[in-house]
Amino acid sequence: MPQLNPAPWFLILVFSWFVFLTILPPKVLAHTSPNEPAPQSTQKPKTETWHWPWH
């Protein structure tokens, strides 16, 4: 049975992991997000209480 012969499949496995670990990460990390998050202030926003007319 040819499926049990590891000679060709092991080389394919090693080469594919080589591609995944050396070529693809720099390409993926080179992309930037079109909407960069804006820094937020550490101050809490001032909230006002609601004045209900019936209460």
C-alpha positions in Angstrom: 0.0 0.0 0.0 1.6 3.3 -1.0 -0.1 5.3 1.8 2.1 3.6 4.3 5.4 4.6 2.6 6.4 7.8 4.5 9.2 8.8 2.0 7.3 11.1 -0.3 4.7 12.4 2.3 7.3 13.3 4.9 9.1 15.5 2.5 5.8 17.2 1.5 5.0 17.7 5.1 8.3 19.2 6.0 8.2 21.5 2.9 4.7 22.7 3.6 5.6 23.6 7.2 8.7 25.4 6.0 6.4 27.5 3.7 3.9 28.1 6.5 6.5 29.1 9.1 8.9 31.2 7.0 7.1 32.7 4.0 3.6 33.3 5.1 4.0 35.1 8.6 5.8 38.1 7.2 3.2 38.5 4.4 0.4 38.3 6.9 2.0 40.6 9.4 2.7 43.2 6.7 -1.0 44.0 6.3 -2.3 46.9 8.3 -5.8 47.5 9.5 -7.6 50.3 7.6 -9.2 51.5 10.8 -6.5 51.9 13.4 -7.9 52.3 16.9 -7.7 55.7 18.4 -6.2 56.1 21.8 -8.7 56.8 24.5 -8.3 59.0 27.5 -8.0 57.5 30.9 -10.5 60.0 32.4 -14.0 58.8 33.0 -16.7 60.7 31.0 -18.9 63.0 33.0 -22.3 61.5 33.3 -25.4 63.4 34.3 -28.5 62.0 36.0 -31.8 62.0 34.2 -34.5 64.1 35.6 -37.8 62.4 34.9 -40.7 64.8 34.9 -43.1 62.4 36.7 -40.7 61.3 39.4 
